[in-house]
Amino acid sequence: MPSFLNNGIFVAIIAHGLIGLSLVWDKILLERPETQDVINYTFWLGAMSALGVFLIPFGFRLPGLRVFAIAFTAGAVQLAANYFYYDTLKLGEASQTLAIMGGFSPLFTYLIALALLKEPLGGGSIAGFALMVAGGFFMFLSEPVNLKVILPLTLAAASTFGFSSVLQKVAFDETNFVSAYVIFTFGTFAGALFLLLRRRWREEISRTSEQASPRSKELYFLNRFISGVGSFLIFFAISRASPAIVDAISGLRYAIIFAGVYYISRFHPQWLKEEYSGWTLIAKSVGTLLVIAGLVLVGLGGQGAPGPS
């Protein structure tokens, strides 16, 4: 494997970049009546995780019951986190509501890692981590937000993502990457099947899937592929670096969302429209710069060197 692919920070940067682009398109899709049902969105996200079985021939070994349970739980919790995540995205402006996650999610990941990991930051730069988290909060403060609506979902998403990320790291430290990843996908797929147990959710999934136009379905699954590649790389990055640091790099994701939504609002407002002016533009630009500065410090600190596999 090329040495640069063994660097968790480099992989995380690529991963968050791909997910950032995917989230911009997700927001566009969630504005359309035929693709705005979050349960349907989450179900198909989990159902597609079944593709993880194709990695079985490439080094899968069945671990002990404890490690299996940890990895399986991480996958199931990840699907719940995605539900809260997309519900947050649907409710507010993409560039702001998701930026809130850039501040809260790394903090939750770090606090959970304190209890479950020997090195919560994996030897990474504390200053770099702090700058990236500050960048997320700076974007959050860029404009007024309905905290009563957005904050509970954001905290739910941040805490479940943090818990899942730390469990992933525990599993990666106990077994090889392919084995842990395949079991993650089992957990995520089981979570998707769980959504079918409730009649109202089954009907929503069936109705939304039938009503969506062929073009909307094509765009959705193409975007899921891009997001899936990004998510796979996040898993790989966590196997090589601290989950709190990998999560903090999500600030880059929100910087890309900011730039992407700004471009679309200006040149394709019929797709998606958000207002950028004055303090909002300045604050989000400053937040982006803080994230970049944090990435530089983390990179200089050598975080992300090859780890256990």
Backbone hydrogen bonds in HBPLUS format (Angstrom, degrees):
<---DONOR---> <-ACCEPTOR-->    atom                        ^
c    i                          cat <-CA-CA->   ^        H-A-AA   ^      H-
h    n   atom  resd res      DA  || num        DHA   H-A  angle D-A-AA Bond
n    s   type  num  typ     dist DA aas  dist angle  dist       angle   num
A0005-LEU N   A0002-PRO O   3.02 MM   3  5.59 143.1  2.16 113.7 123.8     1
A0006-ASN N   A0003-SER O   2.97 MM   3  5.23 150.4  2.05 106.6 116.1     2
A0007-ASN N   A0004-PHE O   3.31 MM   3  5.34 160.1  2.35  98.9 104.5     3
A0011-VAL N   A0007-ASN O   3.10 MM   4  6.37 169.6  2.11 160.1 163.0     4
A0008-GLY N   A0304-GLY O   2.67 MM 296  4.14 139.8  1.82 120.7 125.3     5
A0012-ALA N   A0008-GLY O   2.89 MM   4  6.00 153.9  1.95 142.8 150.6     6
A0013-ILE N   A0009-ILE O   2.96 MM   4  6.20 151.1  2.05 148.8 155.8     7
A0014-ILE N   A0010-PHE O   3.18 MM   4  6.53 163.4  2.21 152.5 155.5     8
A0015-ALA N   A0011-VAL O   2.89 MM   4  6.09 160.7  1.93 150.2 156.4     9
A0016-HIS N   A0012-ALA O   2.86 MM   4  5.99 173.4  1.87 153.9 155.2    10
A0017-GLY N   A0013-ILE O   3.04 MM   4  6.10 147.4  2.15 141.1 150.4    11
A0018-LEU N   A0014-ILE O   3.06 MM   4  6.35 159.0  2.11 151.1 155.3    12
A0019-ILE N   A0015-ALA O   2.98 MM   4  6.27 163.5  2.01 154.4 159.4    13
A0020-GLY N   A0016-HIS O   2.84 MM   4  5.88 150.5  1.93 140.2 148.4    14
A0021-LEU N   A0017-GLY O   3.16 MM   4  6.45 160.0  2.20 147.9 151.7    15
A0022-SER N   A0018-LEU O   2.99 MM   4  6.23 156.1  2.05 145.5 152.9    16
A0023-LEU N   A0019-ILE O   2.81 MM   4  6.02 152.2  1.89 150.6 157.3    17
A0024-VAL N   A0020-GLY O   3.21 MM   4  6.50 147.4  2.32 145.2 152.6    18
A0025-TRP N   A0021-LEU O   3.39 MM   4  6.76 159.6  2.44 145.6 149.8    19
A0026-ASP N   A0022-SER O   2.82 MM   4  6.13 146.9  1.93 144.6 155.6    20
A0027-LYS N   A0023-LEU O   2.94 MM   4  6.14 155.3  2.00 145.8 150.4    21
A0028-ILE N   A0024-VAL O   3.26 MM   4  6.61 151.3  2.35 140.6 147.9    22
A0029-LEU N   A0025-TRP O   2.94 MM   4  6.25 159.6  1.98 151.6 156.8    23
A0030-LEU N   A0026-ASP O   2.79 MM   4  6.04 153.1  1.86 152.6 160.5    24
A0031-GLU N   A0028-ILE O   3.17 MM   3  5.30 150.6  2.27 100.2 109.1    25
A0032-ARG N   A0029-LEU O   3.02 MM   3  5.38 155.4  2.08 108.2 116.0    26
A0035-THR N   A0032-ARG O   3.12 MM   3  5.60 156.9  2.18 116.1 123.0    27
A0041-TYR N   A0037-ASP O   3.05 MM   4  6.27 156.6  2.11 144.3 151.5    28
A0042-THR N   A0038-VAL O   2.83 MM   4  6.04 160.5  1.86 151.3 155.6    29
A0043-PHE N   A0039-ILE O   2.85 MM   4  6.02 158.8  1.89 151.4 157.5    30
A0044-TRP N   A0040-ASN O   3.16 MM   4  6.35 175.4  2.16 156.1 155.6    31
A0045-LEU N   A0041-TYR O   3.20 MM   4  6.33 146.4  2.32 139.3 148.9    32
A0046-GLY N   A0042-THR O   3.00 MM   4  6.27 156.8  2.05 150.8 155.8    33
A0047-ALA N   A0043-PHE O   2.77 MM   4  6.04 158.8  1.82 154.4 161.7    34
A0048-MET N   A0044-TRP O   3.02 MM   4  5.99 154.9  2.08 139.6 144.6    35
A0049-SER N   A0046-GLY O   3.05 MM   3  5.25 145.2  2.18 101.9 112.5    36
A0050-ALA N   A0047-ALA O   3.21 MM   3  5.93 166.3  2.23 115.3 119.5    37
A0051-LEU N   A0048-MET O   3.12 MM   3  5.95 170.8  2.13 120.7 123.6    38
A0052-GLY N   A0049-SER O   2.93 MM   3  5.78 168.0  1.94 124.4 127.8    39
A0053-VAL N   A0050-ALA O   3.18 MM   3  6.16 177.7  2.19 126.6 127.3    40
A0054-PHE N   A0051-LEU O   3.09 MM   3  5.94 166.6  2.11 123.5 127.0    41
A0055-LEU N   A0052-GLY O   3.04 MM   3  5.78 168.3  2.05 121.6 125.1    42
A0056-ILE N   A0053-VAL O   3.08 MM   3  5.45 164.1  2.10 113.2 118.3    43
A0058-PHE N   A0055-LEU O   2.92 MM   3  5.44 157.8  1.97 121.2 128.7    44
A0060-PHE N   A0056-ILE O   3.30 MM   4  4.94 155.9  2.36 141.7 141.7    45
A0068-PHE N   A0064-GLY O   2.94 MM   4  6.11 162.3  1.97 157.0 163.0    46
A0069-ALA N   A0065-LEU O   2.88 MM   4  6.03 159.8  1.92 150.6 155.5    47
A0070-ILE N   A0066-ARG O   3.02 MM   4  6.29 156.0  2.08 147.7 154.3    48
A0071-ALA N   A0067-VAL O   2.96 MM   4  6.15 172.5  1.97 157.0 158.2    49
A0072-PHE N   A0068-PHE O   2.86 MM   4  5.93 162.9  1.88 151.8 157.4    50
A0073-THR N   A0069-ALA O   2.93 MM   4  5.94 161.1  1.97 143.9 149.4    51
A0074-ALA N   A0070-ILE O   2.97 MM   4  6.18 153.5  2.05 144.9 152.6    52
A0075-GLY N   A0071-ALA O   3.11 MM   4  6.43 151.3  2.20 146.1 152.6    53
A0076-ALA N   A0072-PHE O   3.08 MM   4  6.43 159.8  2.13 151.5 156.5    54
A0077-VAL N   A0073-THR O   2.89 MM   4  6.03 167.6  1.90 158.1 161.4    55
A0078-GLN N   A0074-ALA O   2.97 MM   4  6.02 144.3  2.10 137.1 147.1    56
A0079-LEU N   A0075-GLY O   3.26 MM   4  6.60 146.3  2.38 142.6 149.4    57
A0080-ALA N   A0076-ALA O   3.31 MM   4  6.71 157.0  2.37 145.5 151.1    58
A0081-ALA N   A0077-VAL O   2.89 MM   4  6.18 155.7  1.95 150.5 157.7    59
A0082-ASN N   A0078-GLN O   2.97 MM   4  6.27 148.5  2.07 143.6 151.8    60
A0083-TYR N   A0079-LEU O   3.07 MM   4  6.42 145.6  2.19 144.7 153.6    61
A0084-PHE N   A0080-ALA O   3.20 MM   4  6.61 163.1  2.23 154.5 156.3    62
A0085-TYR N   A0081-ALA O   2.91 MM   4  6.07 151.8  1.99 144.9 154.1    63
A0086-TYR N   A0082-ASN O   2.90 MM   4  6.06 167.2  1.92 153.4 154.4    64
A0087-ASP N   A0083-TYR O   2.98 MM   4  6.11 150.1  2.07 147.6 156.6    65
A0088-THR N   A0084-PHE O   2.97 MM   4  6.14 150.5  2.05 142.4 149.8    66
A0089-LEU N   A0085-TYR O   2.98 MM   4  6.30 154.4  2.05 143.8 151.3    67
A0090-LYS N   A0086-TYR O   2.93 MM   4  6.07 151.1  2.02 141.2 148.2    68
A0091-LEU N   A0087-ASP O   3.20 MM   4  6.35 148.9  2.30 141.2 148.2    69
A0092-GLY N   A0088-THR O   3.39 MM   4  6.58 150.5  2.49 153.6 158.2    70
A0096-GLN N   A0093-GLU O   3.13 MM   3  5.60 144.1  2.26 110.1 120.1    71
A0097-THR N   A0093-GLU O   2.91 MM   4  5.89 159.4  1.96 170.4 176.3    72
A0098-LEU N   A0094-ALA O   3.40 MM   4  5.86 157.5  2.46 134.0 140.5    73
A0099-ALA N   A0096-GLN O   3.00 MM   3  4.91 120.0  2.37  93.6 109.9    74
A0100-ILE N   A0096-GLN O   3.14 MM   4  6.49 139.0  2.32 151.6 160.7    75
A0101-MET N   A0098-LEU O   3.05 MM   3  5.27 128.9  2.32 100.1 112.7    76
A0102-GLY N   A0099-ALA O   2.88 MM   3  4.99 129.2  2.14  97.9 112.3    77
A0103-GLY N   A0100-ILE O   3.10 MM   3  5.55 152.5  2.17 108.9 116.6    78
A0104-PHE N   A0100-ILE O   3.14 MM   4  6.48 170.3  2.15 158.6 159.0    79
A0105-SER N   A0101-MET O   2.89 MM   4  5.26 152.0  1.97 134.8 144.2    80
A0108-PHE N   A0104-PHE O   2.97 MM   4  6.26 162.8  2.00 162.4 167.0    81
A0109-THR N   A0105-SER O   2.94 MM   4  6.15 163.8  1.97 153.7 158.8    82
A0110-TYR N   A0106-PRO O   2.86 MM   4  6.01 158.1  1.91 146.5 152.2    83
A0111-LEU N   A0107-LEU O   2.93 MM   4  6.16 164.4  1.96 152.5 156.4    84
A0112-ILE N   A0108-PHE O   2.95 MM   4  6.11 162.3  1.98 153.9 158.3    85
A0113-ALA N   A0109-THR O   2.85 MM   4  5.95 150.9  1.93 143.0 152.2    86
A0114-LEU N   A0110-TYR O   2.95 MM   4  6.21 137.9  2.13 144.1 154.8    87
A0115-ALA N   A0112-ILE O   3.12 MM   3  5.52 135.3  2.33 104.8 115.4    88
A0116-LEU N   A0112-ILE O   3.25 MM   4  6.54 141.6  2.41 141.5 152.4    89
A0117-LEU N   A0113-ALA O   2.75 MM   4  5.10 159.6  1.79 147.3 147.4    90
A0122-GLY N   A0119-GLU O   2.97 MM   3  4.75 149.5  2.06  99.7 109.4    91
A0124-GLY N   A0121-LEU O   2.87 MM   3  5.31 158.0  1.92 116.1 123.6    92
A0129-PHE N   A0125-SER O   3.02 MM   4  6.23 160.0  2.06 145.5 150.7    93
A0130-ALA N   A0126-ILE O   2.89 MM   4  6.11 160.3  1.93 149.1 154.7    94
A0131-LEU N   A0127-ALA O   2.96 MM   4  6.19 154.9  2.02 147.8 154.2    95
A0132-MET N   A0128-GLY O   3.09 MM   4  6.32 159.9  2.13 149.3 154.0    96
A0133-VAL N   A0129-PHE O   3.02 MM   4  6.28 159.6  2.07 151.6 157.3    97
A0134-ALA N   A0130-ALA O   2.84 MM   4  5.99 158.7  1.88 147.4 154.1    98
A0135-GLY N   A0131-LEU O   2.88 MM   4  6.11 146.4  2.00 143.3 152.3    99
A0136-GLY N   A0132-MET O   3.24 MM   4  6.58 149.8  2.33 141.4 147.7   100
A0136-GLY N   A0133-VAL O   3.10 MM   3  5.22 118.6  2.50  97.2 111.5   101
A0137-PHE N   A0133-VAL O   3.11 MM   4  6.50 158.6  2.15 152.1 157.5   102
A0138-PHE N   A0134-ALA O   2.81 MM   4  5.98 148.0  1.91 147.9 157.6   103
A0139-MET N   A0135-GLY O   3.12 MM   4  6.36 154.1  2.19 145.3 150.5   104
A0140-PHE N   A0136-GLY O   3.10 MM   4  6.34 148.1  2.20 138.3 147.7   105
A0141-LEU N   A0137-PHE O   2.97 MM   4  6.27 142.7  2.11 144.8 153.6   106
A0142-SER N   A0139-MET O   3.14 MM   3  5.11 160.5  2.18 104.8 109.7   107
A0147-LEU N   A0145-VAL O   2.98 MM   2  5.70 114.3  2.43 113.6  96.7   108
A0149-VAL N   A0146-ASN O   3.11 MM   3  5.67 138.8  2.29 111.3 121.3   109
A0150-ILE N   A0146-ASN O   2.93 MM   4  6.05 177.7  1.93 164.5 164.0   110
A0151-LEU N   A0147-LEU O   2.87 MM   4  4.88 142.7  2.01 120.7 132.8   111
A0154-THR N   A0150-ILE O   2.94 MM   4  6.07 158.0  1.99 156.7 163.9   112
A0155-LEU N   A0151-LEU O   2.86 MM   4  6.02 166.1  1.88 161.0 163.2   113
A0156-ALA N   A0152-PRO O   2.98 MM   4  6.15 153.3  2.05 143.0 150.9   114
A0157-ALA N   A0153-LEU O   2.85 MM   4  6.08 159.9  1.89 149.6 154.8   115
A0158-ALA N   A0154-THR O   2.79 MM   4  5.96 167.8  1.81 154.5 158.4   116
A0159-SER N   A0155-LEU O   2.95 MM   4  5.94 165.0  1.97 145.3 149.5   117
A0160-THR N   A0156-ALA O   3.12 MM   4  6.15 163.0  2.15 144.1 149.1   118
A0161-PHE N   A0157-ALA O   2.90 MM   4  5.96 159.8  1.94 150.9 157.1   119
A0162-GLY N   A0158-ALA O   2.93 MM   4  6.00 156.6  1.98 141.8 148.9   120
A0163-PHE N   A0159-SER O   2.92 MM   4  6.11 161.4  1.96 147.2 151.9   121
A0164-SER N   A0160-THR O   2.96 MM   4  6.05 164.1  1.98 146.1 150.6   122
A0165-SER N   A0161-PHE O   2.88 MM   4  6.03 161.5  1.91 151.1 156.3   123
A0166-VAL N   A0162-GLY O   3.09 MM   4  6.29 161.3  2.13 151.1 155.2   124
A0167-LEU N   A0163-PHE O   3.04 MM   4  6.24 161.7  2.08 149.4 154.8   125
A0168-GLN N   A0164-SER O   2.88 MM   4  6.10 151.0  1.97 147.6 156.2   126
A0169-LYS N   A0165-SER O   3.07 MM   4  6.39 155.1  2.14 144.5 150.2   127
A0170-VAL N   A0166-VAL O   2.99 MM   4  6.32 156.7  2.04 150.9 157.1   128
A0171-ALA N   A0167-LEU O   2.98 MM   4  6.24 161.6  2.01 151.1 155.4   129
A0172-PHE N   A0168-GLN O   2.86 MM   4  6.13 160.6  1.89 154.1 159.9   130
A0173-ASP N   A0169-LYS O   2.98 MM   4  6.16 146.8  2.10 145.2 153.6   131
A0174-GLU N   A0171-ALA O   2.96 MM   3  5.09 143.0  2.10 101.3 112.8   132
A0175-THR N   A0171-ALA O   3.01 MM   4  6.22 136.8  2.20 153.8 165.3   133
A0180-ALA N   A0176-ASN O   3.14 MM   4  6.36 172.9  2.15 160.5 162.4   134
A0177-PHE N   A0309-SER O   2.98 MM 132  5.60 131.8  2.22 143.1 138.4   135
A0181-TYR N   A0177-PHE O   2.87 MM   4  5.97 166.7  1.89 158.3 162.7   136
A0182-VAL N   A0178-VAL O   2.95 MM   4  6.03 167.8  1.97 154.5 157.3   137
A0183-ILE N   A0179-SER O   3.23 MM   4  6.42 160.2  2.28 145.3 150.4   138
A0184-PHE N   A0180-ALA O   2.93 MM   4  6.21 148.1  2.04 146.7 156.4   139
A0185-THR N   A0181-TYR O   3.02 MM   4  6.40 157.3  2.08 151.6 156.5   140
A0186-PHE N   A0182-VAL O   3.08 MM   4  6.47 141.8  2.23 139.6 150.4   141
A0187-GLY N   A0183-ILE O   3.07 MM   4  6.41 156.4  2.13 149.4 154.3   142
A0187-GLY N   A0184-PHE O   3.02 MM   3  5.16 112.4  2.49  97.6 113.2   143
A0188-THR N   A0184-PHE O   2.92 MM   4  6.30 156.0  1.98 153.2 160.5   144
A0189-PHE N   A0185-THR O   2.86 MM   4  5.96 160.8  1.90 147.0 152.3   145
A0190-ALA N   A0186-PHE O   2.89 MM   4  6.10 154.2  1.96 147.2 154.6   146
A0191-GLY N   A0187-GLY O   2.99 MM   4  6.23 146.8  2.11 140.3 149.3   147
A0192-ALA N   A0188-THR O   3.05 MM   4  6.43 146.0  2.17 142.6 151.5   148
A0193-LEU N   A0189-PHE O   3.03 MM   4  6.41 154.2  2.10 148.4 154.9   149
A0194-PHE N   A0190-ALA O   2.95 MM   4  6.21 145.0  2.08 143.2 153.1   150
A0195-LEU N   A0192-ALA O   3.13 MM   3  5.34 131.6  2.38  99.0 111.1   151
A0196-LEU N   A0193-LEU O   2.97 MM   3  5.35 148.2  2.07 107.3 117.1   152
A0197-LEU N   A0194-PHE O   3.05 MM   3  5.47 162.6  2.08 112.7 118.3   153
A0202-ARG N   A0198-ARG O   2.99 MM   4  6.30 159.0  2.04 156.1 162.8   154
A0203-GLU N   A0199-ARG O   2.93 MM   4  6.21 162.6  1.97 157.1 161.1   155
A0204-GLU N   A0200-ARG O   3.00 MM   4  6.21 152.4  2.07 141.7 149.4   156
A0205-ILE N   A0201-TRP O   2.91 MM   4  6.14 165.0  1.94 155.2 158.3   157
A0206-SER N   A0202-ARG O   2.93 MM   4  6.13 165.1  1.95 152.4 156.8   158
A0207-ARG N   A0203-GLU O   2.82 MM   4  5.87 167.2  1.84 149.9 154.2   159
A0208-THR N   A0204-GLU O   2.91 MM   4  5.90 169.1  1.92 150.2 154.0   160
A0209-SER N   A0205-ILE O   3.04 MM   4  5.99 157.7  2.09 141.3 148.0   161
A0210-GLU N   A0206-SER O   3.06 MM   4  6.19 152.3  2.14 144.8 151.9   162
A0211-GLN N   A0207-ARG O   2.95 MM   4  6.12 154.1  2.02 150.8 158.0   163
A0212-ALA N   A0208-THR O   3.10 MM   4  6.08 143.1  2.24 145.2 152.6   164
A0216-SER N   A0213-SER O   3.05 MM   3  5.18 115.2  2.49 100.5 115.7   165
A0217-LYS N   A0213-SER O   3.01 MM   4  6.34 157.8  2.06 157.0 163.6   166
A0218-GLU N   A0214-PRO O   2.94 MM   4  6.17 156.5  2.00 146.9 153.3   167
A0219-LEU N   A0215-ARG O   2.97 MM   4  6.21 163.7  2.00 151.5 155.5   168
A0220-TYR N   A0216-SER O   2.88 MM   4  6.02 154.4  1.95 145.0 152.6   169
A0221-PHE N   A0217-LYS O   2.97 MM   4  6.16 173.9  1.97 156.2 156.6   170
A0222-LEU N   A0218-GLU O   2.95 MM   4  6.06 153.3  2.02 146.7 154.7   171
A0223-ASN N   A0219-LEU O   2.97 MM   4  6.05 156.5  2.03 141.9 148.5   172
A0224-ARG N   A0220-TYR O   2.81 MM   4  6.11 144.6  1.93 144.2 155.6   173
A0225-PHE N   A0221-PHE O   2.98 MM   4  6.16 142.7  2.12 137.1 146.0   174
A0226-ILE N   A0222-LEU O   3.17 MM   4  6.56 158.0  2.22 146.5 151.1   175
A0227-SER N   A0223-ASN O   2.88 MM   4  6.09 166.7  1.89 151.4 155.6   176
A0228-GLY N   A0224-ARG O   2.69 MM   4  5.73 145.4  1.80 138.1 148.8   177
A0229-VAL N   A0225-PHE O   2.95 MM   4  6.25 153.0  2.03 149.3 154.7   178
A0230-GLY N   A0226-ILE O   3.11 MM   4  6.42 160.7  2.15 146.9 152.2   179
A0231-SER N   A0227-SER O   2.80 MM   4  6.08 156.7  1.85 150.7 157.3   180
A0232-PHE N   A0228-GLY O   2.88 MM   4  6.05 157.7  1.93 147.5 153.5   181
A0233-LEU N   A0229-VAL O   3.04 MM   4  6.29 156.8  2.09 146.8 152.8   182
A0234-ILE N   A0230-GLY O   2.96 MM   4  6.28 140.1  2.12 141.3 153.0   183
A0235-PHE N   A0231-SER O   3.03 MM   4  6.41 158.5  2.08 151.8 155.8   184
A0236-PHE N   A0232-PHE O   3.03 MM   4  6.38 158.6  2.08 146.9 152.9   185
A0237-ALA N   A0233-LEU O   2.77 MM   4  5.98 155.1  1.83 145.7 152.9   186
A0238-ILE N   A0234-ILE O   2.91 MM   4  6.16 157.8  1.96 153.7 159.0   187
A0239-SER N   A0235-PHE O   3.06 MM   4  6.37 142.1  2.21 142.4 152.9   188
A0239-SER N   A0236-PHE O   3.12 MM   3  5.07 122.9  2.46  92.3 107.0   189
A0240-ARG N   A0237-ALA O   2.98 MM   3  5.17 145.8  2.10 102.0 112.6   190
A0241-ALA N   A0237-ALA O   2.88 MM   4  6.00 125.9  2.17 147.9 163.8   191
A0246-VAL N   A0242-SER O   2.98 MM   4  6.26 167.1  2.00 158.0 161.7   192
A0247-ASP N   A0243-PRO O   2.87 MM   4  5.93 153.9  1.93 141.3 148.8   193
A0248-ALA N   A0244-ALA O   2.88 MM   4  6.06 146.8  1.99 138.5 147.9   194
A0249-ILE N   A0245-ILE O   3.09 MM   4  6.38 140.4  2.25 145.9 155.4   195
A0250-SER N   A0247-ASP O   2.95 MM   3  5.40 156.9  2.00 109.9 117.4   196
A0251-GLY N   A0248-ALA O   3.17 MM   3  6.14 172.4  2.17 122.7 124.5   197
A0252-LEU N   A0249-ILE O   2.85 MM   3  5.70 156.0  1.91 123.9 129.0   198
A0253-ARG N   A0250-SER O   2.82 MM   3  4.93 122.0  2.16  98.6 114.4   199
A0254-TYR N   A0250-SER O   3.24 MM   4  6.74 145.9  2.36 147.5 155.9   200
A0255-ALA N   A0251-GLY O   3.02 MM   4  6.32 140.7  2.18 141.1 152.3   201
A0256-ILE N   A0252-LEU O   3.01 MM   4  6.30 152.5  2.08 148.4 154.9   202
A0257-ILE N   A0253-ARG O   2.96 MM   4  6.29 150.8  2.05 141.0 149.8   203
A0258-PHE N   A0254-TYR O   2.88 MM   4  6.00 158.5  1.93 139.9 145.7   204
A0259-ALA N   A0255-ALA O   3.00 MM   4  6.28 162.7  2.03 146.3 150.1   205
A0260-GLY N   A0256-ILE O   2.76 MM   4  5.88 163.0  1.79 151.4 157.0   206
A0261-VAL N   A0257-ILE O   2.80 MM   4  5.84 170.1  1.81 155.9 158.6   207
A0262-TYR N   A0258-PHE O   3.01 MM   4  6.01 151.8  2.10 140.5 149.0   208
A0263-TYR N   A0259-ALA O   3.02 MM   4  6.22 156.2  2.07 144.2 150.2   209
A0264-ILE N   A0260-GLY O   2.96 MM   4  6.23 166.1  1.98 151.3 154.9   210
A0265-SER N   A0261-VAL O   2.80 MM   4  5.84 163.3  1.83 148.7 154.0   211
A0266-ARG N   A0262-TYR O   3.13 MM   4  6.22 142.3  2.28 137.7 146.9   212
A0267-PHE N   A0263-TYR O   2.92 MM   4  6.08 161.1  1.95 155.1 160.3   213
A0268-HIS N   A0264-ILE O   2.65 MM   4  4.78 148.6  1.75 132.4 141.2   214
A0271-TRP N   A0268-HIS O   2.97 MM   3  5.74 161.0  2.00 124.7 130.1   215
A0280-THR N   A0277-SER O   3.15 MM   3  5.68 123.6  2.48 153.7 144.8   216
A0282-ILE N   A0278-GLY O   3.13 MM   4  6.42 164.8  2.15 153.6 158.3   217
A0283-ALA N   A0279-TRP O   2.76 MM   4  5.83 173.5  1.76 159.1 161.2   218
A0284-LYS N   A0280-THR O   3.07 MM   4  6.15 165.1  2.10 148.6 152.6   219
A0285-SER N   A0281-LEU O   3.06 MM   4  6.11 147.3  2.17 139.9 149.1   220
A0286-VAL N   A0282-ILE O   2.87 MM   4  6.15 158.4  1.91 153.8 159.8   221
A0287-GLY N   A0283-ALA O   2.87 MM   4  6.08 158.7  1.91 146.8 153.1   222
A0288-THR N   A0284-LYS O   3.00 MM   4  6.14 151.1  2.09 137.7 144.8   223
A0289-LEU N   A0285-SER O   3.03 MM   4  6.33 154.8  2.09 146.8 153.3   224
A0290-LEU N   A0286-VAL O   2.93 MM   4  6.25 151.4  2.01 151.5 159.4   225
A0291-VAL N   A0287-GLY O   3.10 MM   4  6.38 153.9  2.17 145.6 152.1   226
A0292-ILE N   A0288-THR O   3.05 MM   4  6.35 160.0  2.09 149.7 154.8   227
A0293-ALA N   A0289-LEU O   2.88 MM   4  6.10 158.4  1.92 148.2 154.3   228
A0294-GLY N   A0290-LEU O   2.89 MM   4  6.10 155.9  1.95 146.2 152.9   229
A0295-LEU N   A0291-VAL O   2.93 MM   4  6.23 153.8  2.00 149.0 156.1   230
A0296-VAL N   A0292-ILE O   3.02 MM   4  6.32 152.8  2.10 147.6 154.6   231
A0297-LEU N   A0293-ALA O   3.09 MM   4  6.41 161.2  2.12 151.0 155.0   232
A0298-VAL N   A0294-GLY O   2.93 MM   4  6.16 162.8  1.96 153.0 157.9   233
A0299-GLY N   A0295-LEU O   2.84 MM   4  5.98 158.1  1.89 146.3 153.0   234
A0300-LEU N   A0296-VAL O   2.86 MM   4  6.11 155.3  1.92 149.9 156.6   235
A0301-GLY N   A0297-LEU O   2.95 MM   4  6.12 136.1  2.15 139.0 150.8   236
A0301-GLY N   A0298-VAL O   3.16 MM   3  5.04 126.3  2.47  90.5 104.8   237
A0302-GLY N   A0299-GLY O   3.12 MM   3  5.37 159.4  2.17 104.7 111.1   238
